[in-house]
Amino acid sequence: MNLYTIVLIGLFIPCYLTGQVIEPNKIDLEIGIVEKLDSYIPLGITLISENGDTLSTGDLLGKPTILTLVYYRCPGICTPLMDGLADVVKKTDLEVGKDFQILTVSFNPREGTSLAKRKKKQLHECSGA
């Protein structure tokens, strides 16, 4: 064997021995919307109000309720959703707090109570409430 062949064998054998085939994760994750028609929100979910109070959904759901699940800092979908809801509320004869209520809950636990207060004030100003 010549030196060239020995060098090639020396390079390829370690690669062959240490090479691995990495298979993709075998868990099938499906992303989508799962409708829960004719279902109720569990009454024991704990939420924190914009004042820092701990409340359960059972404490809050005593009248017709519009529930929006958002990110307060989301400019793409969540903000237009909240702005659109405020616009619709402005056009209705029903009174928020009396005839129905709106609960807006952030998905992000880092979006604290001060941001919730600012967003609520902004939406009140937008809806004229």
N, C-alpha and C positions, 0 to 999 in steps of 0.2 A: 504494500500500500504506500502510496505517496503521501506526502505531508498535506496536500490539498484535500484528499479524501478523509484523512484523519480529522482535520479541522471541521469539515462539513458534518461528519458523524458526531463530533464533539458538540457542535452547535444544535443539531436536530434532536439528538436523543434526550437531552434535558427538556426541550420544548415538548416533545412527544410524551414524556413521562409526567410532566406537570400540567399539561393541557387538560382543561375540563370543559365539558359541554354544560353550559348553564341553561337549564330549562326554565321557561317562564313559570311564574307562580300558577299552580294548578287550580287555585280558587277562582271560580267564575264570579266576578263582581259585575252586577248589573246596576246601572245608574238609570234612574227614571223617577216617575211619580207613581206612588201607590195610593190610589183613591180609597178612602175609608168612608164611603157613603153610608148613611144611616148609623154612624158610630158617634160616640160622644167623647169629648175630651175628658181624660181622667181628672177627677176632682182633687187629687192629692199632689199635683205638680206644684213645686215651690217656685215662686217668682220674687224678684226684688223690685219694688216700686222706684220711681224717680226720686222719692224721698228717703230711700234706703230701708223702707219697711219690708219685712218678709211676709208675703201673703201666699195663700194657696189658690189654685184655680177654683176650688169650691167656695172661697170667700168672694171671688170676683164675678162668677158667672150666675148672677141672679136675674138678669134681664137679657133681651136680645143683644148679641155681641158680635162685632166684627173683629176678628183676630188677624192681625198682620204680623208675620214673622219676617224680620228684615235684618240687615246690617245698617246701622245709622250712618256709617261713613260710605256706603255703597252709592256711587253716583249713577251707575248704569241702569239698574232695574229697580232697586229699592226706593230711591228718592223719587223717581217718577211715579211709582206705585203710591207712595204716601201723599205726594202732591195731587195726584189724580183723585184719591180718596177724599182729601180735604176739599177739592173742587166740587165733587159730588155732594158732600155733606152741606156745602154752602148752598146748593141748589134745591135741597129737600126741605119740606115743611116740618120734618121731624127734628126734635131737639136732642143733641148729644147729651148724655147724662140723665135725661128724663125718659125719653122714648127708647133709647138704645145706648150702648156704650161701644167705644173703640179701644181695644187693647193692642198696643204695638209692643212687640217683644223682640229684642235683639238676639240673634244667634250667638253673638260674640260676647263672652263673659268679660272681656277687657274693655268693652264699651260701657263705662260706668254710669253712675247716676247723674253726674253733671252733664254728660252728653245727652242722656235721656231727657233731662229738663230742657236743654237748649233746643232739641229737636221738637219736643212737645210745644214749646213757645213758638217756634218757627211755624209749625203746622197750624196752631191756633190763629196766628196772624194771617196766614195764607187763606184759611177758611172763613175768617171774619167772626170766629166764635168768641 
